Amino acid sequence: MSDKFFSEISDTLTSARSVEDLTRPLLSLLEAVTELEATYLTRIDRELGVQRVLFAYNTKTMQIPEGLVVPWEGTLCKRALDEGRFHTDDVPTLWGDCDAAKALGIQTYVSTPVRLNDGTLFGTLCAAGSERKPLTPKGEQVLRLFSSLIGLHVEREQLLENLQTVNTALEAHSFTDVLTGLPNRRFLLKEMDRLFTDAELTGQTVLIAFIDLDGFKAINDRHGHEIGDEFLIEVGKRLSAGLRAGDILARFGGDEFIVTGLGPSGDAEGRAAAEALCNRLAPLLIGDYQLHGITLHYSGASFGPTAADPRIVNVEAALRTADAAMYEVKRERKTRKA
């Protein structure tokens, strides 16, 4: 084999970022080595009993269409695999009952399995032609080499996909409050950065409702942490029911929750929208809670509204303002009860 041939393989291996990136140049090289009209890679799904042509390289009248799906049973690939036959230049005599081969006019057929390291059959690497052609030792060597390279790249791609799935799951876990299933403080701060950026671009405000569950410690002390946890979960559900499209609800920590979202431009309009947000959410928390066989009547939480102008304050300052507003409301509620 020429230095140019190995150079092309090396370049392909270096640049390929996917199975497709690797396979397409290899199919072209395989066509040059075997001098057959069509080369292609298939994927076999034994559970569904089908074979799919993933990628194909056609040079003459014989066309193997990409995306073609056929029953695995009875295909030339399965026959070749079952018989341990990598090559034949007399398909009509050997497998004359194959309708697909007859329709395509296949005389010469070459096929080798593409296996993963654990022996799993991924698919087949094939070449077909309408004329009788021998398979040279060089051609068989290239076929096996390309099959191994594709198998290794398939495993690499599957590994990367699995790692991405795991990373996505870990990220989702790191952004989720374990008890309530709501977004947590970390996710909230990340999303608020995005909201502040969007609001600055559009001239809007960012509405914040800082929520503190009055009397939560007493609930825990009287009924136990299990009831307290169930209460927090139910609070999350009730608040979720009052969200607008685009609003974000998060458990900020302990018995504190935050709802935030974009609001109208202008100080007065923003303040009014923030107060309306709190007024809409507050009644949702008042009432009876059925928790593990007990009925808990809850008189409500303290809500601290604020509308932040991202051109003036940042996320941390806005949260401090909302927190201070919440404590002012809490003091007023205590005064009224007294």
N, C-alpha and C positions, 0 to 999 in steps of 0.2 A: 504494500500500500504506500502511496506517495506521501511525502512530507506535507503537501497541500491538504490531503485528506485528513491527516491527523491534526493539522492546524485548524481546519474548519471545525472538527469535533471539539478541540480545546476551546476555541472561541465560543462555541455554542454552550459548552458546560459553564464557562465563566460568566456569560451574559444572561443565561436563562434564569428567570425569576418565577417561572411556573412550569407545570408539566407541558402546557401548550407551547411555551417558548422553547422548550427543549425538543419536543417531538417534531414540530414542523420542519426544522432544518435536517433532522435525522431522517425523516421520510424522504426528503429530496436526495440525501446522500445514499440511502438504501436503494432508491430507484436507479441511481447511477451505477451502483455496484451490481445489482441483479439484472439490470436492463429490462425490467418488467414495467408494465404501463401504469399500474396503480399500486401504491403503498399506503397502508393505513394502520391506525391503532384502534383497537376496540376495548370496550369495558364490558365485563360479564357480570350480570346480576343473577346468581344461581337461585336466590330466593324467589325472584319473579320469573325466572326461567327465560331471560332475554339477553341478547347481545346488542350493544349499541356501538356504532362507528363514531368515535370521538373526533379524530382528525384524519384527513385523507389528502394524498398528493396524486393527482391524475395528470398524465402527460399526453395521452392520445385519445382514441375514441372510447375506450373503456372508462366508465365513470362510476366510482364508488362514492355515493353521496354521504356527506357528513350528517350525523343525526339519525341515520337509518337505524331502525330498531327491528330486529328479527327474533323469532323464537330460537333459543340456544340449541335446543334439540334438533339434530339433523344438519346443522351448519357445517360448512367445510372445516371451520376451525375446530369444532368439537370432534369431528371425524379424525382430523389430523392428530389432535391431542390424544384421543382414545387409542389410536393405532400407533402412536409414537412416530409419526411420519412428518418430517419437517418439510418435505418437498415432493412434488410429483409434476411431471410434464405431460401427463396423460389423464387429466381430470375426467374426460368423458368416459374412459374405460373404467377407471377406478371408482368414480362416484357419479356415474351417469344418471342416477335417480335424483340428483340435486337440481331442483328447478331453477334456483337462483344462479347456479353456475352455468346452466344451459342458457338462461336468458342473457347473461353477460358475455357468453362465449368464452369462458375461462378454459384455457388449455393447461397453463402452468400455474401452480399454486404453492406458495411458501408461507408457512405459519410457525411461530414459536410462542410459547406462553410467556406472559409477563407476570412474574411472581414477586411477592414481597418476601422479606427475610424470614418470616415465620411459615413460608410455604403457601400462603393464601394466594389463590389465583385472582389477579386483578383483571387481566384481559389477554389479548393476543396482539402480536405485531405481525403484520401480513403483507404479502406482495402477490399480485396476480397479473397474468398476461394472456393475450389471445393467441400467442404463438408458443411453440414448444421451446423451452429454454432450460438448459441444465443449471443446477445450483453448484457453483464452484466452491471449493474449500474456503476461498476468501469470502465469498458471499455468505456462507454459513457462519463463518467467524464473525462477520460484521453483524449479521442478524442476531446472534447470541449476545454480542457486545451491546448493541443498541437496546435489546430487551432488558439487559441488566441495568443499563444506565437509566432507562425509563422507570424501572421498578424502584431504584434507589431514589429517584426524584419524586415519585409518587409518595413514597414513605416520608420524605422530607416535607412535602407539601401537606400531607396529613398531620404530621407532627406540628407544623406551624399553625395549622387550623385548630388543632387541639389546644395548643398553648394560647392562642387567641381566645378560644372559648373559655378556658380556665381563667385567663386574665380578665375577661369581661365579667365572669361570675364573681371573681374576687373584688373587682371594682364595684360591682353592684352591691356586694355584701358590705364593703367598706363605706358605702354611701347610704346604708339602710339601718334604721333603728331596729334592733333585734326584737324588742318587745312588741311594738305597735306595727311594724312593717312599713312605717312612714319613712320618708327621707330624714336623715339625721343632720346634725349641725354642720358636719363637713360638706355634705351635699348642698345644704342651704347656702353656705357662704360662697361656694363655687357658683351656684346659680344666681346669687345676688350680684356677684361681680358681672355676670352676663347681663342681668337686668339693668344694672347701672350703665353699662356700656350702651345698651340699646336705647335707654331713656335719654342719654346724653345726645345720641345721634338724632333722635326724633323730637327732642324738646319736651319729653314727658317727665312726669314724676314717678317715683317708685313708692307704692303704698306698702305700709308695714302695720300689721296688727300683732302686738306683743301680748301673749296670753299667759296668765298665771292662774293656776287652779286654786282658788281660795279654799282653805280647809282641807287640803289634801293630806297633810300630816295627821290631822285628826282622823281621817278615814283609815289611814294605815294603822294608827295606834289602836283604834277601836275594833276594826274588822280584820286586821292582818294584811300582810303584803300581797297575798294572793288576790284578795278583793281589790286592793289598791292597783295591782297590775291590770286586772280586768276593767277597772274603772278607766285607766289611762287608754286602754285599747278602745273602749267604747267612745271616749272623748274624741279620739282620732277619727273614728267612723263618722261621728256626728259633725265634726268640723269639715270633713271631706265632702259631706253632702251640701255644704253651703258655698263651695268654691266656684268662682267664675272660670271660664276657659282661660288657661294661661296662668292662673294662680298657682302658687306653690305652698304647700303645707308641710311643715317639718316639726319634729320633736326636737326642741332646742336643748333639752336636758332636764332631767328630773320631772317636775310638773309644769314645765314651761313649753309652750308651743308658739310657733310663728307662722303667720300667713302673709305672703308678700306677692306683689304683682304690679304690673304697669298701671299708672293712673294718668289723669288728664294733666295738661300743662297749666302753670299758674299756681301761685301759693294758695289762694283762697279755694280754687277748684280742687286742688290736691288735698287740702285739709278736709274739705267736705266729703270727698270720695273716701278718704281713710276712715272718717267717722262713720260713713255709711257702711263701709266694709265691716267694722266692728259691730255696728247695730244689727247687721244682718246675721252675723255669726253668733253673737252673745245669746240670743234666745234658744239656739240649738242645744246649748249645754244645760239649760235649766229643765228640771223635771225629774222623773223617777228613772232609776237605773236598776234593771234586774240582773243581779250579779251573784252567781253561785247560790241560788236559793234565797237570797235576801233582796229586799227592795230598799234601795238607797235613794233618798230624796236629796237632790243637789240644787242649791239656790243660785249657782252661777259662778263664773270666773271673772277676773279683772282683765280688761282689754285696754291696751295702750296703743292709740292710733298715732301714726305720723305719716307725712308725705315728704319724701326726700327729693331734693333737687340735686342730681348727680354732678351738676356744675359747681355746686357749693360745698356739699358734704360727701364723704366717702361712706362705704358700707358700715365700718365700725362706728363712726359717729352717728349714723342714722339709727343703728341698733341701740346705742346708748340713749338717744333721744326717745325712742319708742319704749325702752325699759323705764326711763324716768316718767313718761306719761302713764305707763301701766301702774307704777307705784303711787302716783297721784290719785288715780282712780281707785286703787286699793284703799288708800287712806280715807277717801270720801265714802266708800262703801262701809268701812268700819265705823266712821262717824255716824252715818245714818242708822246703823244697827244699834249703836250705843244710845 
